[in-house]
Amino acid sequence: MSTVPQAGGAPVDGVPPLLARILDDAALVSPGPRPVMTDVLDAYLDVRAGEYGGLLGALVVPVSRLQEFVAVLVKRRPAAPVPITLSVDTGLGGVPKALSLTTSRSALLTTGTVEMPAPHDVDSVWLERVTEFVPDDVVAVVEPRRPDADGSDDWIAGVRRVVGHGCRPKLRCGGDRAGVFPGVTDVSRFLAVVAASGRSFTASIGLQGAARHVDPATGFDHHGWLNLMVAVARALRAVPPAAAGGPEDGGVGEDLDAPAELVEAVRGALDTTDADALAAEVAEVDDRTAARVRAHLSSLGSTAPADQGAEMARLGLV
């Protein structure tokens, strides 16, 4: 089932199709102290009802806290069902029960995706288990584990296996230590694999600002969500639509090296720290390119969607 919003055409609620429903609220799965469920849900509902509501996608809910979430949701009685992504933190065996619970509460919530970390040696046997536990009408999002060192062939091989199996790969963009922030080399190769495959991907927490920057408090290099969006657009311009393969035709194949022209097409976009220049490039994206970008970049994980919306507004994007 596709969960990619339609791009192209007129803006909806002041939000251009390129940005519609792009921000998933990842507050419940962010590193750090355990967030209070009522606070997270109330903040999500406030954003949805506010001026940046059109940017908001799903609320990411850990399976281990699903019953707690549902109990709070019952008390809040939202005007419309809350779209959620189930984050598997209890093992694949817990997925059927979790999906059964969400189905029984369809008036309160909907579940379009289930995301999970892959083992270090992700292989076809484990991926087959994923398809057994995740039904066809729900998108399986798989995060191949990446070593701290940049330029890992094993990690890229895992991304290829995930894509080739028909799952959506997840790119973790940061966390609570420097090693979980992927370098430009790894992100470039990841995006090249996805662009060549014709598959979509999800970018998770770590994208705290529009442009690449160094956090003065930690010294960590953060990628920007605008960097990522521009990088995807450039990669897709380098791959004509007819050239992008999929799992049914072998997709990206088994070679470890991503196409060199695709890697080079995105490196410059990932390196820049000029948010205004990146925003200007995004503003020039035509409807057809916007549709292709969102067919690949399904969502961006955010721990503060309202802040992201304000930054988009400042940059003239909404």
C-alpha positions as CSV (number, residue, x, y, z in Angstrom):
1,M,0.0,0.0,0.0
2,S,1.4,3.4,-0.9
3,T,1.4,6.0,1.8
4,V,3.1,8.7,-0.4
5,P,1.0,11.8,-0.8
6,Q,0.2,13.0,-4.2
7,A,2.6,15.8,-5.3
8,G,1.9,18.3,-8.1
9,G,-1.2,20.5,-8.4
10,A,-2.4,23.3,-6.1
11,P,-1.3,23.6,-2.4
12,V,-3.6,22.2,0.2
13,D,-4.2,24.3,3.4
14,G,-1.3,26.4,2.3
15,V,1.1,23.5,2.1
16,P,2.7,22.7,-1.3
17,P,2.3,19.0,-2.3
18,L,6.0,18.5,-2.0
19,L,5.7,19.0,1.8
20,A,2.3,17.6,2.4
21,R,2.2,15.2,5.4
22,I,6.0,15.0,5.3
23,L,6.8,15.4,9.0
24,D,6.3,12.3,11.2
25,D,6.3,13.0,14.9
26,A,9.0,10.9,16.4
27,A,8.9,12.3,19.9
28,L,8.0,8.9,21.5
29,V,11.0,7.2,20.0
30,S,13.6,10.0,20.4
31,P,16.7,9.3,22.5
32,G,16.7,10.6,26.0
33,P,14.2,10.6,28.9
34,R,11.0,8.7,28.4
35,P,8.4,11.3,27.2
36,V,5.0,11.6,28.9
37,M,2.4,10.1,26.6
38,T,-0.3,12.7,27.3
39,D,2.2,15.5,26.5
40,V,3.2,14.0,23.2
41,L,-0.3,13.3,22.0
42,D,-1.6,16.7,23.1
43,A,1.3,18.4,21.2
44,Y,0.6,16.3,18.1
45,L,-3.1,17.1,18.1
46,D,-2.3,20.8,18.7
47,V,0.0,20.9,15.6
48,R,-2.5,19.0,13.5
49,A,-5.1,21.6,14.4
50,G,-2.7,24.5,13.8
51,E,-1.3,26.5,10.9
52,Y,1.3,23.7,10.1
53,G,-1.2,20.8,10.3
54,G,-0.8,20.1,6.6
55,L,2.8,19.2,7.1
56,L,2.1,16.6,9.8
57,G,2.1,12.9,8.9
58,A,2.0,10.0,11.3
59,L,2.8,9.8,15.0
60,V,5.4,7.1,15.6
61,V,4.3,4.8,18.5
62,P,6.5,2.1,20.0
63,V,4.7,-1.3,20.2
64,S,5.7,-1.4,23.9
65,R,3.6,1.7,24.6
66,L,0.8,1.0,22.2
67,Q,-1.8,0.1,24.9
68,E,-0.8,3.2,26.9
69,F,-1.2,5.3,23.7
70,V,-4.7,3.9,23.0
71,A,-5.8,4.5,26.5
72,V,-4.9,8.1,26.3
73,L,-6.4,8.4,22.8
74,V,-9.7,7.1,24.0
75,K,-9.8,9.9,26.6
76,R,-8.9,12.6,24.0
77,R,-11.4,11.4,21.4
78,P,-9.8,13.1,18.4
79,A,-12.0,14.7,15.7
80,A,-10.4,12.4,13.1
81,P,-8.4,9.2,13.4
82,V,-4.7,9.7,14.2
83,P,-2.4,8.1,11.6
84,I,0.4,6.2,13.4
85,T,3.5,4.3,12.5
86,L,4.2,1.3,14.7
87,S,7.8,1.1,15.8
88,V,8.7,-2.5,16.7
89,D,10.7,-2.5,19.9
90,T,9.4,-5.9,21.2
91,G,10.4,-8.3,18.4
92,L,8.6,-9.2,15.3
93,G,6.3,-11.7,17.2
94,G,4.5,-8.7,18.8
95,V,3.4,-7.2,15.4
96,P,0.2,-9.2,14.8
97,K,-1.2,-8.5,18.3
98,A,-0.3,-4.8,17.9
99,L,-2.0,-4.6,14.5
100,S,-5.0,-6.4,15.8
101,L,-5.3,-3.7,18.5
102,T,-5.0,-0.9,16.1
103,T,-7.6,-2.5,13.8
104,S,-10.1,-2.8,16.7
105,R,-9.7,1.0,17.3
106,S,-10.1,2.2,13.7
107,A,-12.3,5.0,14.7
108,L,-9.4,6.5,16.7
109,L,-6.3,5.6,14.7
110,T,-5.0,4.2,11.4
111,T,-1.8,2.3,10.8
112,G,-0.1,2.6,7.4
113,T,3.5,1.6,8.3
114,V,5.4,-0.7,10.7
115,E,9.1,0.0,11.1
116,M,11.7,-2.1,12.7
117,P,15.5,-2.4,13.1
118,A,17.1,-5.2,11.1
119,P,19.8,-7.5,12.6
120,H,23.4,-6.8,11.7
121,D,23.4,-9.6,9.2
122,V,20.0,-8.9,7.6
123,D,19.3,-11.6,5.1
124,S,16.5,-13.0,3.0
125,V,15.4,-15.4,5.8
126,W,14.8,-12.6,8.3
127,L,13.2,-10.5,5.6
128,E,10.8,-13.3,4.8
129,R,9.8,-13.3,8.5
130,V,9.0,-9.6,8.1
131,T,6.6,-10.3,5.3
132,E,4.9,-13.1,7.4
133,F,4.2,-10.7,10.2
134,V,3.4,-7.5,8.3
135,P,0.3,-7.7,6.0
136,D,0.3,-6.6,2.4
137,D,-1.8,-3.5,3.1
138,V,0.8,-2.2,5.6
139,V,4.2,-0.8,4.5
140,A,7.2,-2.6,6.2
141,V,10.0,-0.1,7.0
142,V,13.3,-1.7,7.8
143,E,16.4,0.0,9.2
144,P,19.6,-1.9,8.3
145,R,22.1,-1.4,11.1
146,R,24.9,0.9,10.2
147,P,28.4,0.7,11.8
148,D,29.8,4.0,13.2
149,A,32.5,4.1,10.5
150,D,31.5,5.9,7.3
151,G,31.7,4.0,4.0
152,S,30.5,0.6,5.0
153,D,30.0,-1.8,2.1
154,D,28.2,-4.3,4.4
155,W,25.6,-1.7,5.4
156,I,25.0,-0.7,1.8
157,A,24.6,-4.4,0.9
158,G,22.0,-4.6,3.6
159,V,20.1,-1.6,2.2
160,R,20.1,-3.3,-1.2
161,R,18.7,-6.5,0.3
162,V,15.9,-4.6,2.0
163,V,15.0,-2.7,-1.2
164,G,15.2,-5.9,-3.2
165,H,12.8,-7.6,-0.9
166,G,10.2,-4.9,-1.4
167,C,10.6,-3.3,2.0
168,R,11.1,0.5,2.5
169,P,14.6,1.2,3.9
170,K,15.0,3.6,6.8
171,L,17.9,6.1,7.1
172,R,18.7,7.0,10.7
173,C,20.1,10.5,10.6
174,G,21.2,10.9,14.2
175,G,20.8,10.2,17.9
176,D,22.6,10.5,21.2
177,R,26.2,9.9,20.0
178,A,28.3,11.0,17.1
179,G,28.6,7.5,15.6
180,V,24.9,7.3,14.8
181,F,25.0,10.4,12.5
182,P,25.9,9.0,9.1
183,G,28.6,10.7,7.1
184,V,28.1,12.3,3.7
185,T,29.6,9.2,2.0
186,D,27.0,6.8,3.5
187,V,24.0,9.1,2.9
188,S,25.1,9.7,-0.7
189,R,25.4,6.0,-1.4
190,F,22.1,5.3,0.4
191,L,20.2,7.9,-1.7
192,A,21.9,6.6,-4.9
193,V,20.6,3.1,-4.2
194,V,17.1,4.2,-3.5
195,A,17.0,6.5,-6.5
196,A,18.2,3.8,-8.8
197,S,15.7,1.2,-7.3
198,G,12.6,3.2,-7.7
199,R,11.7,2.6,-4.0
200,S,10.8,5.0,-1.3
201,F,12.6,5.5,2.0
202,T,12.0,7.1,5.4
203,A,14.5,9.4,7.1
204,S,14.3,9.3,10.9
205,I,15.3,11.5,13.8
206,G,18.4,13.6,13.6
207,L,17.2,16.2,11.1
208,Q,16.8,19.0,13.6
209,G,17.4,21.9,11.1
210,A,16.9,22.8,7.5
211,A,20.6,22.9,6.6
212,R,23.6,21.0,7.6
213,H,25.2,22.4,10.8
214,V,27.3,21.6,13.8
215,D,25.4,21.4,17.2
216,P,27.4,23.8,19.4
217,A,26.3,21.8,22.5
218,T,27.5,18.4,21.3
219,G,29.8,19.1,18.4
220,F,27.8,16.6,16.3
221,D,27.4,17.2,12.5
222,H,23.7,17.3,11.7
223,H,22.3,16.7,8.2
224,G,19.5,19.1,7.2
225,W,16.1,18.1,6.0
226,L,16.5,20.5,3.1
227,N,19.9,19.0,2.2
228,L,18.2,15.6,2.0
229,M,15.3,16.9,-0.1
230,V,17.6,18.7,-2.6
231,A,19.8,15.6,-2.7
232,V,16.9,13.4,-3.6
233,A,15.8,15.8,-6.3
234,R,19.3,16.0,-7.8
235,A,19.6,12.2,-7.7
236,L,16.3,11.7,-9.6
237,R,17.3,14.2,-12.2
238,A,20.3,12.0,-12.9
239,V,18.0,8.9,-13.3
240,P,15.3,9.2,-15.9
241,P,12.0,7.7,-14.6
242,A,12.2,4.8,-17.1
243,A,15.7,3.9,-15.9
244,A,14.8,3.4,-12.3
245,G,14.3,-0.3,-11.6
246,G,12.4,-2.1,-8.9
247,P,12.4,-5.4,-7.2
248,E,10.5,-7.0,-10.0
249,D,13.2,-6.4,-12.5
250,G,16.2,-6.8,-10.3
251,G,16.2,-3.2,-9.1
252,V,19.7,-2.1,-8.1
253,G,21.3,-5.5,-8.5
254,E,24.0,-7.0,-6.2
255,D,26.9,-4.7,-6.9
256,L,28.1,-2.9,-3.7
257,D,29.1,0.3,-5.5
258,A,26.2,2.7,-6.1
259,P,26.3,4.4,-9.5
260,A,29.0,7.0,-9.4
261,E,27.0,9.6,-11.2
262,L,24.3,9.4,-8.6
263,V,26.6,9.6,-5.7
264,E,28.2,12.7,-7.2
265,A,24.8,14.2,-7.9
266,V,23.9,14.3,-4.3
267,R,27.2,15.0,-2.4
268,G,27.2,18.7,-3.1
269,A,23.6,19.0,-1.8
270,L,24.5,17.2,1.4
271,D,27.6,19.3,2.1
272,T,26.1,22.8,1.9
273,T,25.2,24.8,4.9
274,D,23.3,27.5,3.1
275,A,19.7,27.0,4.0
276,D,18.5,29.9,1.8
277,A,20.2,28.5,-1.3
278,L,18.7,25.1,-0.6
279,A,15.2,26.6,-0.1
280,A,15.5,28.5,-3.4
281,E,16.3,25.2,-5.2
282,V,13.4,23.5,-3.6
283,A,11.1,26.4,-4.6
284,E,12.0,25.8,-8.2
285,V,11.0,22.1,-8.2
286,D,8.3,21.5,-10.8
287,D,5.2,19.4,-10.2
288,R,6.6,16.4,-12.0
289,T,9.9,16.4,-10.0
290,A,7.9,17.0,-6.8
291,A,5.9,13.9,-7.5
292,R,9.1,11.9,-8.0
293,V,10.7,13.3,-4.9
294,R,7.8,12.3,-2.7
295,A,7.6,8.9,-4.3
296,H,11.1,8.3,-2.9
297,L,11.2,10.5,0.2
298,S,8.1,9.3,2.1
299,S,8.6,11.1,5.4
300,L,11.0,12.9,7.7
301,G,11.1,12.0,11.4
302,S,10.9,15.1,13.6
303,T,10.8,15.5,17.4
304,A,9.4,19.0,17.0
305,P,7.1,19.3,14.0
306,A,5.9,22.8,15.0
307,D,9.5,24.1,15.0
308,Q,10.1,22.5,11.6
309,G,6.9,24.2,10.3
310,A,8.1,27.5,11.6
311,E,11.4,27.1,9.9
312,M,9.8,26.1,6.6
313,A,7.6,29.3,6.9
314,R,10.7,31.4,7.5
315,L,12.3,30.1,4.4
316,G,9.2,30.8,2.3
317,L,8.4,27.2,1.6
318,V,4.9,27.3,3.2
